[in-house]
């Protein structure tokens, strides 16, 4: 196991206090997608699953197809940001349209658990996961860890005469006016991680919002999806995006070769990506089978095969050199419970005082 992977288990202890977090998300595309034909027994053919998936499209497709091929259980997915997933689960609470939720930060999972939308489950597969990366109340299991960073277009920044940002205050450079993109913290866990990081770094919510007001003048657009800003940077629409670092690595490999990843040296936040069972599912046995599989090394290693380079939580999963070296990351003391308690009011203030306010 690499030094980076070993360190994952040391830092994971910070997650033990997680009990209720807020809405988050990585990707949006409301489209139910089948994952292959499968070849299973009649018992398996009589079962089916619909997964609410919070990862990138190709990873969602690969996960559900691999599970279907392994079990013969007909499996499809809908790609949703976590905020949208919670809303969909709530709206269909009496007749759930999903059986499993897979991918995306667990802050949204905790919101769903508090609303009675998830089912507790003690998976035997959790034996291979550090307990700090499993919900102590049994509502979700951790399948990966991601680190927040900056994804910059070197060509655009070269034309502007600035270097890729290395600290949060580097984002306030006047040369970057209209050259930064991030998601909205009410819909994206990526963006809320960035907002709460400012609360920690600057000593309070008022101070964080004051800093975000300064950043607002350099923001071109707030998106719904947490990863969309990286694609915009890759296309040269902006010079800098605020995303989880693994998304930047992925898009650079996909041909957006001007992209470079930097991690703020003055401190950054991190996420746990999860899997959970949906309360009221009519396919609970198959859903538990999917949950167990999602925690396995076999399932987790699918992500890197599709350029999704989050750190993996299963101790038997093979690490990848393109994953962030966690030893080199200055992580803030991210209090997940405090962030959750503050989320609703803080994001409302962000929307009123910053996102919808006219720029100076």
N, C-alpha and C positions, 0 to 999 in steps of 0.2 A: 504494500500500500504506500502511495506517495506521501511526502510530508504534508502536501495540501490536504489530502484525504484524511490523514490522521488528525490534522488540526480541526477538521469539521466536527469531530466528536467532542473536542474540547470546547469549542464555541457554542455547541448546540445546547449546553446547559442553560443558556440565557432564555431559551424558549420554554422552559418548564412552567413559567408563570403565565403562559398564554391561556386566556380563558374566554375572551370576547374581543374580537377585532373588527375592522370595518371593511367596507366594500373595496374590492380591488379587481384587477383584471389585466389580461395580457392581450386578448385578441377578440375580435367580433366578426361573426358571420353567421347569421341566423339561417342555417340550412342543414336539414337532416341529411346525413350522407351515409349510405351503406358501405360496409367495409369488406365485402368479398362474398364468396359463395359458401365456403366452409365444406367440411365433409365429416359428419358426425352421426352418431346413433339417432334413432327415432326420438329418444328421450331428450337429447340435446336439441334436435330440430324443433321440438315442441316448445322450446324456450326462446326468449328474445330479450334484448336489452337495448335501451337508449341511454347514451352517455352524454351528460352535459360536460363539454370539454373546454378547458381554459388555456390550452397550450396553442402552439402554432398549428395551422391547418394540416401540414404534412405529418406532424407528429400525432395529432389526433387520429388521422387516417391510419397511420402505421400501428398505433396502439390497438385500435378497435379491430383492425384486420388481423393482427397477430393473435389477439385473444380469440377471435372467431375461428381462425384456422386451427388453433390449439384445442379448442373445446367443442366446436361445431355449433355453438350458440349464436344465432343470428344477432349481430351487433351493429348498431348505427350510432351516429353522434350528431350533436348540434354544437357548433363552435360559438361560445358566448364569453363576453367579459364577465367577471365575477359579480359585478353589480347587477348586470342584466340577469345572470343566473339566479341570484337571490330573488329578484323580482318575479321571474318566471316560476320559481318554486313556490313562492307565496301565492301567486295568482291561481296556481293549479293545485293547491294544497289538498283539496278534497278528492282530487282525481289526478295524481301525479303523472306528468308526461315523461319524466326521467326516472331512471333506476339508480344511476351512479353519477357522481360528480368526480371528475378526474382532471387535475391540473389547475394552476392558478393559485395565488397566495391564500393561506389558510385564514387570513383575517375575514374574508367573506364566508368561509365555512363556519366560523364561530358565530357570525351574525345569523346564519341559517340555523345553527344549532340552538341558539337562544330563542329563535322563533318557532322551534319545534318542527323544523323541516328536515332534519337528519335523524338517522337511527344509530344508536350506540352499537358498537361491535368490537369484540375482542378477537382479532385475527391471529391465527396460529403463525402466520407469516411475520408478525411483528417481532418474533424472536431474533430476527436478523437486522432489526432497526434499533438504533439507539433510543431508549425510552424518552429522551429529551426531545425527540423529533416525532413523537406520537402524542396525540391529545390525551392528557391524563383522565379526561372524562369519557374517552372512547368514541368520540364523534368523528375523528379523522385520523388518517395516518400520513406521515410526511414521506414524499417520494423524491424530492430534490430540494436543494438550497440555491438561491440566487443572490447576487450582490449588485447593488445599485451603482451606476457609473454614468459617464458621458460618452456619447458616440458622435464623433466629429468627422466632417468631410475636410480632409487636408487640403484639397484643391481650393475649395471655397475659402477656407481660412487663410490660405496663402495669398489669395487675391485681396483679402481684407487686411492683410498685414498683421495677423495675430496667430499665436500658437494654440494648439489644442489645450483646453482648460485643464488645470491640475488641481484647482481648489474651487469651492463654490463662489467665492468672490471674483474669480476670473470671469464668471458668466456676466458680471455687471459691466464689462468693458464697453465703452460707447461704440466701438467698432462693431459690436454684435447686436446693434439695434435691429430688430426684426429678423434676426438670424438664429433664434433658438426656438425649439419646439418641445413641448411636453404634453402629457395627458392631463385631464382634469381630475383632481384628487377625489371628487365625489363618485366617479365612475371607475377609476383606475387605482389599483393598489400600488402600482409603480409610482404614480404621482403622489399618492398619499404618503408613501414611504419617503419621498423627497421632501414633502411638506413637514412631516413629523421630525425628520432629520434636522430641519431648521429650528424646530422647537427645542430640540436637545442642544444643538450647537449654540444657539443664541439666547438660551436661558428663559424661554417662555413663549406663549402663544402670541402675545402682542408683538414681541420682538421678531418672531418668525414672520408674521404677516407684514411687518414693516419691511423686512428684507425681501419678501416675495413681491411687495409693491415696487421695489427697485428693479427686480428681475422682470416684472411685467412689461416694462418698456422695451425690453429686448425680445419678448415672446411674439412670434408670428401667429401661433394658433394653439389652442388647447384641444386635444383630440379625446375621443372616448377610449380608444385602445391604447394600452401602455406601450406596445411595441411599434405602433405606427410612426411615431416621430423618427425612429431610426431609419425607416424606409425613406422618409422625406429627406433626411440628411444624406442618405445614399444616392438619391436622385439629384442632389445639389440644390434642393429647394430651400434648405437652411444650412448653416454651418455647423450647428451643434444640436444634439438631442439629449434629453435626460431619460435614460432607459435602464433596464437591467442589463448588465454587461454582456451576458451570453447572447442577447439578441443582436448586439453589434457584431460580435464575432461571426454569427451565422450569416448576416447579410453581407459582410465583407467576403466571406467564402462563396457566396452566391453570385459574385460578380461586381458588387459595389466596392471595388478595390480601393477607392479613395478614403474609405472609412478607417478610423483608428479609435481604439478604446482607451480611455483613461479613467482611473478611479480617484475621486477627490481625496487628497492626502489629509485634509483637515477633518475627515470623518464621513462615513456613509452608512446607510441602513441595509438590511438584508431581508429575505423572504424565505418561508418554507412553502413549497408547493404540495398540495394534498390530494387525497382521494377519500371519498365518503359515500355512505349509503343514503339514499333518499327515503325519508319516512313515507310509509304508505305504498311503497312499490309492490306491484303484483307479481314481481319476479325476484323476490328476495333471495332465494337460494342461488340463482344465477348471479345476482348482484354481489353476494358474498364471495362467490368464486372469482368474480372480476376484481374485487377489492384485494383478495389474497394475491392474485396474480400481479396486480399493480405494485405491490410491495416487493415483489421478487426481483432478484438481480437480472433475470432474463428480460422482464418488462422494462426495468429502468435503463438498461443498456440500449434500448431502442432509441431513446432521445439522442445520444451522441451519433448514432448511425444516420440521423436526419439533421445533423448540425445544430442540435439543441444541447448546449454545453453547460447546463447547470451541474453543480456538485450532486452526486447521487447518495442516497441515504442508506441503501442496503450495504452492509459491510462486505459482502461478497461481490458487489458490482465493480467492474473494471473502471478505473479512472481514465481520464483523457488529458493529454498534455495541454489541450486548448481550454480546459477549465481554469477558472481564476485560481491563483495561488492565494489561498485564504490567509497564509502567514504574512503576506505583504499588504493586506487590507487593514486600514484603520477604521474599525467598526465603532459606531457610536453606541452608547449605552441605551439601546432601544427598548423602552418599557412598553411592551405590547398592550398590557392591561390599561395603562394610562392613555395610550393612543386611542384605544377602543372607546374609552369613556368620553374622550374629547372629540371624537370623530364627527358626530352629527353637527354639533355647534360650530366646530372649527371649519368644516367644509362649507357650511352655510355662510360663515363670515368670509371665507375665501371667495365664494361665488359673488357675494354682494359687494365686498370691498375691493376686489381685485379683478376677477374674471369678467364681470359685466360692467366694470367701471371704465370710463373713457381713459385712454392713455394720454399722458402728458406730452 
